[in-house]
Amino acid sequence: MSFCTISGEALPSTESVKSFFDSLTLSKILPPVMILLVGLIIVKFLLRFFDKALSRSKLQKTAHAMVRASMRILLYTILILIVASKLGVDVSSLVAILSIISLALSLAVQGALTNIIGGITLLTTNPFVVGDYVQIGTTGGTVQEVGLNYTKLMTPDSKIISIPNSIASAAEITNFSSAGTRRVEVSIALSYEADPETVISALLQVAQDPATLKDPAPFAGIETYGDTKITYVLRFWTTTDDYWPAYYRANEAVAMTLKRIGTNLTHPHISIRMDK
């Protein structure tokens, strides 16, 4: 049998392939066909068993399709190699061809493969799940989907942002939903003329929101002293689902409360004093 060479590997020539098919008889074809049929049944059985194992595992459901597809490709590749060897095909040559094709494809879709590896990393390490509110790098939003190539976030203003998995897996991830609670924080800058005791008392009244948790207790106090202002801060805790409504209500309530006590927000300014 004559051979041609590709990348140092001996591969069958056209003449040898033709003579191989001419030499096939029923006695040679029947055993590989039987192996193929039995192999297909075994593959289906193994895939069903694998599906049950996946459903019982702690792996996220979004990763099941990816893992199952990889297992399916592996099983069918093994079956094809077994059948090919029973037909008398030089499996080592076939593996060499598949290796060359795989290398070419991997170089062509290198970026996509990087994203897929990043997606597998996210799905196996579980820094977040679908429905969590997270911040990936500088982008924040609710996780809508962790796909093969992209992680999709929905921002509070209902924009869908798709982040490549290679970037998401390498970025700093802050999960605001994993604990089940979030802290609402509102900072305001007032002039030195405002009475601190009155301001702090008014801020604590703002924290009496229906969504406010009793433990930890709400806190209000002076955060920093500036050149022309005092910065006050109000902090209280809510459940993750109540965070945004409570945050916006708190901002509105602060504005109305300051108006009620006769205090206005300050702004950067310079006071000039001139002596005669």
C-alpha positions, 0 to 999 in steps of 0.5 A, spaced: 500 500 500 502 506 498 502 512 502 503 520 501 506 524 507 503 530 510 507 534 516 511 527 517 505 523 518 504 517 513 497 518 510 494 513 505 494 515 497 488 515 492 490 508 489 491 505 496 484 508 498 481 505 492 484 498 492 481 498 500 474 499 497 475 494 492 477 489 497 471 490 501 466 484 502 460 482 506 464 478 511 468 484 512 463 489 512 458 486 517 462 486 523 463 493 523 456 495 521 454 490 527 459 494 532 456 501 529 449 499 531 451 496 538 455 502 539 450 507 537 445 504 542 451 504 547 452 511 546 445 513 547 445 509 554 451 513 556 448 519 554 442 518 558 446 516 564 450 522 563 444 526 563 442 523 570 449 525 573 448 532 570 441 533 573 444 530 580 450 534 580 451 541 583 453 544 576 449 550 573 443 548 569 446 553 563 452 549 563 449 542 562 448 543 554 455 545 553 458 539 557 453 534 554 455 536 547 462 535 549 461 528 551 457 527 545 462 529 540 467 525 544 463 518 544 462 519 537 469 520 535 471 514 539 465 510 536 468 512 529 475 510 530 473 503 533 469 502 526 474 505 522 479 500 525 475 494 524 474 496 517 482 496 516 483 503 516 489 505 519 487 509 525 493 512 526 493 516 520 486 518 521 488 521 528 493 525 524 488 527 519 483 529 525 489 532 529 491 537 523 484 539 522 483 540 529 489 545 530 487 549 523 480 550 526 483 552 533 487 557 530 481 560 526 477 560 532 482 562 537 478 568 540 471 563 540 475 558 544 478 563 549 470 565 550 468 558 551 474 556 556 472 563 560 464 560 560 466 553 563 470 557 568 464 561 570 460 555 570 464 551 574 467 556 579 460 559 580 461 566 582 454 568 580 448 565 577 442 567 573 438 572 577 444 575 581 445 582 581 453 583 579 458 588 577 463 585 572 469 590 572 465 597 571 459 594 568 453 592 573 447 589 572 442 582 573 445 576 570 440 574 564 444 568 561 451 565 561 452 562 554 458 559 550 461 566 548 458 571 552 455 573 559 449 577 558 447 583 564 441 587 564 442 594 567 437 597 571 435 601 565 433 595 562 439 595 557 442 588 555 450 588 555 454 582 553 460 581 556 465 576 552 466 570 557 474 571 557 473 578 559 468 576 565 472 570 567 478 575 568 475 581 571 473 583 578 466 580 580 462 583 585 456 579 587 450 583 590 445 578 591 449 572 594 448 574 601 440 576 600 441 583 603 444 589 600 446 596 604 442 602 601 447 608 602 445 615 601 451 621 602 449 628 602 453 635 603 450 640 607 453 647 609 456 648 616 450 652 618 446 646 618 445 643 625 448 636 625 443 633 631 437 635 627 440 633 620 442 626 623 435 625 626 432 627 620 436 622 616 434 616 621 427 618 620 428 617 612 430 610 614 424 608 616 422 605 610 417 599 609 423 595 606 428 597 611 431 591 615 431 592 623 438 588 623 443 591 622 440 597 625 440 604 620 445 608 621 446 616 620 452 620 621 457 625 619 462 622 614 467 627 612 469 635 613 470 639 607 473 646 606 466 648 605 461 643 607 460 637 612 458 630 608 453 626 612 451 619 610 445 614 611 446 607 611 440 602 612 439 594 609 434 591 605 433 585 601 436 584 594 429 585 591 427 591 595 434 595 594 432 599 588 425 601 590 428 603 597 434 606 594 430 611 590 425 612 595 430 614 600 433 619 595 426 622 594 425 622 602 432 626 603 430 631 599 423 632 602 426 632 609 431 637 608 426 642 605 422 640 611 427 642 616 429 648 612 436 646 610 439 646 603 444 642 599 450 646 599 455 646 593 462 648 592 463 656 593 468 661 596 467 666 601 471 672 600 471 677 606 474 684 605 476 688 611 476 696 611 
